[in-house]
Amino acid sequence: MAGARFGAVLADAEYGKVADFRQKLSEQGLTWAVGILPTQTVYPADVMIAPAMKVAE
């Protein structure tokens, strides 16, 4: 719709589990809220996740 304005993007957990989808919404400057699965791990934006250390056999 030409000239239409929207306040926020809302999505269910199927979209919420897709990190790339959430990232693209943020990159476009959109306000968004998505559902997440109860098993989904969530970290603060400033967390750096390191690869798991290899255990010697």
JOZIJO-V737018 format. One line per field, one symbol per residue. burial: I if it has 24 or more other C-alpha atoms within 12 Angstrom, else O. Layout:
burial=???
This chain:
burial=OOOOOOOOOOOOOOOIOOOOOIOOOOOOOOOOOOOOOOOOOOOOOOOOOOOOOOOOO
